[in-house]
Amino acid sequence: MEPRNFEPRHTGELFKHIDKQNEVFKEVKTSMLRAELRLKVEEGVLMRKLYEVMSAHGLAKTNYNNSITSYNTGAESYDNELSGANREQ
């Protein structure tokens, strides 16, 4: 439908289509937030394993507890964002 050819009788049809798209976009947003959270958690696990390997070889120079705290804080903020996205639906 082009704007110049828009007829009022198609309004209901258009609103149904837009509403359907809105629902799909909400589902996609939630799915992407969950995938992002999963990847952040996986990154945290991998960083811990890397630290353990580096420590075993005497190469670790940073404080492990500080890095864990920063990863946990990031995961919590994503979790809060995800729960906020679920409330919007």
N, C-alpha and C positions, 0 to 999 in steps of 0.2 A: 504494500500500500504506500503510495506516495502522498505526501502531505497535500498536494494540490488536488488530488482525487479522493481525499478522505470524505466519507459519507457518514453522517451521524448514526445510521443504522448498524454500522460495524463497531460502535463503541463498546458494547457488551462483549463481543468477541475479542476485541483488543485488550480489554481489562482482564479477561480470563487468561489470555496468552501472557500478559505481563505478570499476573499473579503466579502463574506456573513457573515462569522464568525466575521470579523472585525466590520461590521455594527451592528451585534447583541451585541457585546461587548461594543460598543459606547452607544447603547441604554440602556444597563444594567448599565453602569457607570453613565449616566445621571439620570436614575431612582433612583439609590442608593444615588446619591448626593442630589436629591430632598427629598428622604425619610429621609436622615440624617438631612437636614435643617429643615424639618417638626418636627423631634424629638427634635432638639435643641430649636426651638421656643416653643414647648410644654413644654420642661424642664424649659425654662424661665418663662412661665406662671405659672407653678406649683410652682416654687421657689418664685415668687411674692405672690402667694396665701399663701404659707407656712409662708412667712414673715409677711403677714397681720394677720394670725392666731396667730403667735408668739407674734406680737406686741400687739394684743388684750389681751393676757395673761401676758404681761410684760416680755416675755422671749427673745425678740430680743436684741442682743448686737452689731450688726454690722450696718454700714451705708447702708441703703437701696439704695440710689442713686448710690453708687459705684458698687453695685452688678448689678443694671440695666445696667449701662454703660458697664460693662464687658460682659454681655449677648448680648447687642446690637452689640458690636464690634465683637463678635464671629459670630453672625448671618450675619453681613455685609460681613465678610470674606468668609463665606460659600456661600453667595449670589454671591460674586465676582467670586469664584471658579466655581460655577454652570454656570454663564454666560460665563466664559472662556471655559468651557466644551462644551457649545452650539456653540461657535464660531469655535471650532475644527472640528465640523461636517460639 
